[in-house]
Amino acid sequence: MQNDVGQEIADALGFLLKRSTRAHLYQGLTDGLGEAVDDLTYPVLSGLARTGPCSAAELAPEVGLDRSGVTRRASRLEAAGLVRREPDPADRRAALLILTADGERVVAASRRRLAAHIEASLSSWPPAEARAFADQLRRFVTDGPFTPQRDPGTPPGH
């Protein structure tokens, strides 16, 4: 019985993590935010907002791309004035990718859209259930199988 719950959650996560699911979500979040902002470049913007200034090589694993993919997308975002490059003081061969003020505004707008989309999808839920879901999801992400220090084959608490 307990394995059924794990499988149900794994199936739901599999759907959420599919590239096509993310692309569809990103299209809605980025619509009208500028020609350079789309489902391909959004992960770079969002990743930079999470990490702060970093090189393309450092950002690549954060957003699930290789360094050259990050570099191509960052070039589009740089041309649109959303990202800038500065020399990396720790490595003269590398450049840091940094969100500009316009880039920060685009990320903030897309995050507001996402929050509103989620709120709308939960509007038919009783408020206490929506709050409980948010709390439990946060707990699952914080304490669940995705924490870096936990080996995926090791049960929680071991």
N, C-alpha and C positions, 0 to 999 in steps of 0.2 A: 504494500500500500504506500509506504513512504517513498519508494522509488518512483511511483506514479507522479507524485508532486514534483520531484526533481526533474522528471522527464517533461512534465507540462511547462515548468519554468524554462527548461532548456529549449524547448520548442518555441516558446514566446520570444526568448532572447535571440534565437536563431533568426526569427522573422525580423526583429528590430535591427539586427546587425547586418542584414542583407544589403548589399550595395544599392539595389533598386529601391528599397525602403528608405534608405538615407537620402538618395538622390531626390526622391519625390518630396521628402520633408524639406530638404535644402532648397528646392525650387520654390516652395511656398514661402520660406523664410527670406529668400533673397530677391523675390520678385519686385522690380522697381527700385532696387537699391543701387543701380548703376550697371553699365554694360560689362564691367570686369567682374562683377560679383554674381556668381552662379553656383550650381551644385559642385563644380570642380574646384573653384577657388575658395568657397566658404570654409572648408576644413582648415585651410592655411590661416585665414583670418581668425577663426575661432581658436585654433591651436595657439597662435601668437598671443591672443588675449589670455589664454590659460597659463602659458609658460613665461610670458614676457619676452624681451629681446633674446634671440638665439640664432644660431647658424641654421642653414638649411639642413645640414647633416643632423643637428640636434633635434630639429623639428620633425624630421621625416618619421621616426618611429611613433611620435606623439599623434600624428595624423594618418598613419597607415600608408605612407607613400615612400618612394625612394628619394634620395637627395635631388636627383635631376627633376623628378616630378614636382617637388616643392619649389625648386629654383624656377621652373617654367611658370608655375602658377604665381609665384611671388613677383616675377617680372611683369605679368599682366596687372597685378595689383599695384605694383610700383608705378607703372605707366598711368594708372588711374589716380595716383596720389594717395593710396590707402596704406601703402607700406613704403618704408625707406630702408636703404642699406647704409650701414656705417661700418668702418673697419672694426674688427674685433680686437680689443686691446690685449686679449690673452693669446691671440693667434693671428699674426700679421697676414697670413695667407687667407684667412677667412673673413667673411663679412657677417655682421649681425643683421637680422631682419627685425624691423621695429614697426609697430603700428603707428601711423600718423594720427593726428587728432580726427581727421575724417574717417580713418579706418576704425578708430575706437567708436565713433558715432554709428558707423554701419554695424559693427558687432552689437552695440547696445540696442539698436533698432531691431536686429534679427532676434536677439534674446527676448526682447519685449514681445515680439510676434510669437515666438515659441511658447512663452509663458501664457499668453492669451489663448493660443491654440489648445494648449493642455487644459487650461481652465474651462474653455468652452466644451471640450470633450468630456469633462467631469461634471458639467453643470447639472446633469440629471441624477447624479449621485447625491445621497444625503451628505451634507457637509462633514459630519463626523467620519463617514467612510472615506471620503476624499482625503481628509487629514490623516487618518490611520494609514491609508495607502502611501501617502507621501512619507510618513514616518517610517513605515516598514521598508519602503524602497530605499530610503537613505540608509537604514540599518543594513539592508542586504548588500548595498554597494560598499559600505564602510567595513562591515564585518564578514562579508560573504567570501565567495571563492575568488573574487577579483583583487583582493588585497595582495600587493606585491610579495609580502613575506610568506604567503601561504602557498604551498605546493598544491596544484590542482587535484592531486590524488590523495591529499591528506584531509580528513574531516576536520571541521572547525573544532577548536579546543585541543588539538593534538600538536 
